């Protein structure tokens, strides 16, 4: 079907990634991603296509940062656990 209204295609709102990053990764950054993703539909419906595209990019960026933050926290966690276990072994605690 042909687009007669000169309306660009709606950008992806990345809502699934925003929700997953909130639940599985980093709650504060994921919430920002959800807020940005809901703005995509609002801006697009109002005819603000540039703002919709910008909100889409922001939602994706915040979801990625949420995942990166979660990975960093888990890496630090496992390093600290490893240091604790190594310290326990060295001190004869095991």
C-alpha positions as CSV (number, residue, x, y, z in Angstrom):
1,X,0.0,0.0,0.0
2,X,1.3,3.4,-0.9
3,X,2.0,6.1,1.8
4,X,-0.2,9.0,0.6
5,X,0.1,11.2,3.6
6,X,3.9,11.9,3.3
7,X,4.2,10.4,6.8
8,X,7.5,8.7,7.4
9,X,7.4,5.2,8.9
10,X,7.1,5.1,12.7
11,X,10.5,4.5,14.4
12,X,10.9,1.5,16.6
13,X,10.1,2.4,20.2
14,X,12.4,-0.3,21.6
15,X,9.8,-0.9,24.3
16,X,10.6,-4.7,24.6
17,X,14.3,-3.9,25.2
18,X,13.4,-1.1,27.6
19,X,11.3,-3.5,29.7
20,X,13.8,-6.3,29.6
21,X,16.6,-4.0,30.6
22,X,14.5,-2.7,33.5
23,X,13.6,-6.2,34.8
24,X,16.8,-8.0,34.1
25,X,19.5,-5.3,34.2
26,X,19.6,-1.9,35.8
27,X,16.3,-0.6,37.2
28,X,16.9,3.2,37.1
29,X,18.4,3.3,33.6
30,X,15.7,0.9,32.3
31,X,13.0,3.2,33.6
32,X,14.4,6.1,31.7
33,X,14.4,3.8,28.6
34,X,10.7,2.9,29.1
35,X,9.8,6.6,29.5
36,X,11.7,7.5,26.3
37,X,10.1,4.6,24.4
38,X,6.6,5.7,25.3
39,X,7.5,9.2,24.0
40,X,8.1,7.7,20.5
41,X,4.4,6.9,20.0
42,X,3.2,10.2,21.5
43,X,5.5,12.3,19.2
44,X,4.7,10.3,16.1
45,X,0.9,10.5,16.7
46,X,1.3,14.3,17.2
47,X,3.1,14.5,13.8
48,X,6.5,15.4,15.4
49,X,8.5,12.9,13.4
50,X,11.9,14.2,14.3
51,X,11.2,14.1,18.0
52,X,9.8,10.6,17.6
53,X,13.1,9.5,15.9
54,X,15.1,11.2,18.6
55,X,13.1,9.5,21.4
56,X,13.6,6.2,19.6
57,X,17.3,6.7,19.6
58,X,17.3,7.8,23.3
59,X,15.3,4.7,24.3
60,X,17.7,2.4,22.6
61,X,20.7,4.3,24.1
62,X,19.3,4.0,27.7
63,X,18.5,0.3,27.2
64,X,22.0,-0.4,26.1
65,X,23.5,1.6,29.0
66,X,21.3,-0.4,31.4
67,X,22.6,-3.6,30.0
68,X,26.2,-2.4,30.2
69,X,25.7,-1.2,33.8
70,X,24.3,-4.6,34.7
71,X,27.3,-6.4,33.1
72,X,29.7,-4.2,34.9
73,X,28.1,-4.8,38.2
74,X,28.1,-8.6,37.7
75,X,31.8,-8.5,36.7
76,X,32.7,-6.5,39.8
77,X,30.6,-8.8,41.9
78,X,32.3,-12.0,40.7
79,X,35.7,-10.4,41.0
80,X,34.9,-9.5,44.6
81,X,33.6,-13.0,45.3
82,X,36.8,-14.4,43.7
83,X,39.0,-12.2,45.9
84,X,37.0,-13.3,49.0
85,X,37.3,-16.9,48.2
86,X,41.0,-16.5,47.4
87,X,41.5,-14.7,50.7
88,X,39.7,-17.4,52.6
89,X,41.8,-20.1,51.0
90,X,45.1,-18.2,51.7
91,X,44.2,-17.6,55.3
92,X,43.4,-21.3,55.8
93,X,39.7,-20.7,56.3
94,X,38.9,-23.5,53.9
